[in-house]
Amino acid sequence: MLRSGSRKNYAQWSNADYDATLDRLLQDSERATRLARFEQLERLILKDTPIIPINHLASHFALGRRIERVVTSHAAVIAAADVRFR
């Protein structure tokens, strides 16, 4: 994450709008709202261009037929709260 002061923020980028949007995203439980916040975060990153991605990872998942509503972020993080079993 590119949160101000985060040890994983290797670019040492700081943006108050990004931090506030990220805080709101972490509080949201509705899928559509979370997706909109992720998109807003990406626009803020692209506007300032604190990083230039040079490598894109592919992630693969094997799921049983009884598992549904699996949604992943761009970072291949599964939103476990949405996963359901039939």
N, C-alpha and C positions, 0 to 999 in steps of 0.2 A: 504494500500500500504506500501511497505517497503522502500520508498524513504528516503534517508538520511535526518535526521532532522524532518521528519514528526511526528506529535503528535500521529498518529495511528501506528507508527513503535515501538511497545512495546518492541521488542527485541533490539532496538537501534542499529540495524545492519546498516552498511554503506558499499556500494560497488559502486565505480565510474562507472563501466561498466553497472550496473543495472540502475543507475540514468540516464545515457546517453541513454540507450536503451529505457527506459520509456519515456524520452523526445521525442525521435524519433517516438515512437508509438503514442503519443498524437498528433503528427503533420501529421501522415499518414492518408489518407482517403481510400486507397484501402484495401478491405477486406482481401485478401490473404497476403498482406504485414503486416497488423495488427496481423493476426493470427501467422505469423512467428515470429513477435516481442514478442507476448505473450509466445510462446514456448521458445524463447531465455531467457526471464525473468525467466521462470520456471526452466530452466537448471541452471541459475546462482544461484537461490535460493537453488536448490538441491545440487549444488556443495559445498556451504558453510554451508548449513543446519542451518540457523539462527532461524528457527522455526520448530516445529514438530506438524503437524495438528493432533488433537485428536478428532475432530468433523467435519463431513461433512454434510452440509445442503442440503436438496432437495428443489427445487423451482418448482412450478407448474404454468402454464399459461393457461388461456382460451382465445382462439382467434377466431374471426369470420372468416367465409370462405372467406371474401373479403380481409383479411389481409395476406400478403405474404412477403417473404424475412426477416423473423424474425430470427435474429442470436443472441445468448447469449454468453457471456463469461463464464469462469469457475465459476465466482462469480455471475452468473445469472443476469448480467447487459445486458440490451437490447441495441444493437447498433441502435438507433432510426433513424440514417441517412439512413439506408438501408431498412427500413420498407416501404412497398408500399401497396396501396389500389387498388383493381380491380374495 
